Amino acid sequence: MLSLPRLPVPPPRLTGHDVDTGAGAGRGSRARAVLRRREQLHTLSDLRPKSQTRPLFLPAGVDRASRDGPVGPKPGCRAGRRPVTGSGVGRGEECVPGGDAALCWTGEILVPELAYVNGVITPLEEARVSVEDRGFQFADGIYEVAKIFDGKLIDLDRHLARLENSARMLELPLPMPLPELGRTCRDLHARSGIEDGVFYLQVTRGACPRVHAAPPGLEPTLVMTTRRLSRPLPEKITAITVPNNRWKMCACKAIALLPTVLAKHAAVKAGVNEAIFVGDDGLVLEGASDNVFCVKDGVLHTPPADGRILEGITRGRVLELAEERGIEVRVAPLPLDEFRAADEVFLTSSVLTVVPVVALDGRPVGDGRPGPVSTVLREAYWDFMRRFRDVTDSPNPSGSSSPA
Ligand SMILES: Cc1ncc(COP(=O)(O)O)c(C=O)c1O
């Protein structure tokens, strides 16, 4: 008889069945069981010499000082990152992916990009949702994107308050009360150990056989991911204007983003960084994924949050910072011809922060360089992020986190 070579036994894979705690078990206990199990299973022993067996996931609340070490790829690692030098307030690190782009070195430990799906935390590339999920079938869901800066989740409470508002607009149930959702976000971020990156959260109405009207009693699907910034942020950008072909509920941060995708494609085709939506009435609304501001004769202008735009968290902070600095602000409908004649234009978003637009529709804005008001507000926003302290578990989500 032919003797077959003995194959190595693969490491155990974790699935929902492995950890199901039985009928009636809540999502919380199941999630805890999954986490305990994963922490036991995933050690660095398969990636590093046998003598080094630190957990792949950082325990929540790990001490940064004891964790941080010299930055740079270590011998034998499969991915790395290198500092990117540049002028201005933006700074970053470039990912230098090797065999495993989801794992990057930061000092002494690997920083994994993580995903959370309904209570199960996995490396990002292993995360899965059902093809029957209504997010996949109908874009029936909402989302939030928060910045991770200096190890902090910037303005998470304001993002969660907006998520709650989006959910209310679509009569979409959230998977857990807001304070618990906040704790779950912070726990995932702490486990990832990511210092600078993007936190993504999405809630869909759940999975069911494909039928437009959702049956009652669906369990919402909650997905969260933590990702590192793969490129340094731009210090200035270029833009075009495009017709606004979006729906009428733009105050809701819905995952149905096809007009945004097409606008971004138009920008790429035009060789610029961003597209700015202009209504049929000639009013400037917002960027495809950011809010717009312009400056004329020292006065800061931005369109109102009247339902035709998303009320950006960064926009709100920038308006507060402008007021604190005595900059005159006019929140009012913004005609395209006034916008084009502005001395300065800039965009705001959680990921981009505050970024000047130096060319619009192929023509320079002002003298084609970032203007003084944009620069002051960009510096002010970065200063705000540096001073930001996250106050967790507040009963009042919209006002709990603040600069120290
Ligand atoms: C259409 C739109 N407007 C504005 C923003 C900026 O919002 P925030 O500052 O909360 O990131 C975004 C962000 O994704 C967006 O998609």
The ligand as a MOL file (V3000), in Angstrom:
LIG
                    3D

  0  0  0     0  0            999 V3000
M  V30 BEGIN CTAB
M  V30 COUNTS 16 16 0 0 0
M  V30 BEGIN ATOM
M  V30 1 C -20.8740 63.6110 1.9690 0
M  V30 2 C -19.9930 63.9220 3.1380 0
M  V30 3 N -19.9710 65.1730 3.6210 0
M  V30 4 C -19.1820 65.5070 4.6550 0
M  V30 5 C -18.3570 64.5730 5.2610 0
M  V30 6 C -17.4730 64.9770 6.4150 0
M  V30 7 O -18.0010 64.4880 7.6120 0
M  V30 8 P -17.0850 64.3020 8.9080 0
M  V30 9 O -16.4250 65.6080 9.1600 0
M  V30 10 O -18.0390 63.9250 9.9680 0
M  V30 11 O -16.1010 63.2220 8.5870 0
M  V30 12 C -18.3630 63.2610 4.7960 0
M  V30 13 C -17.5190 62.2540 5.4400 0
M  V30 14 O -17.5130 61.1050 5.1100 0
M  V30 15 C -19.2020 62.9240 3.7110 0
M  V30 16 O -19.2400 61.6750 3.2230 0
M  V30 END ATOM
M  V30 BEGIN BOND
M  V30 1 1 1 2
M  V30 2 1 2 3
M  V30 3 2 2 15
M  V30 4 2 3 4
M  V30 5 1 4 5
M  V30 6 1 5 6
M  V30 7 2 5 12
M  V30 8 1 6 7
M  V30 9 1 7 8
M  V30 10 2 8 9
M  V30 11 1 8 10
M  V30 12 1 8 11
M  V30 13 1 12 13
M  V30 14 1 12 15
M  V30 15 2 13 14
M  V30 16 1 15 16
M  V30 END BOND
M  V30 END CTAB
M  END
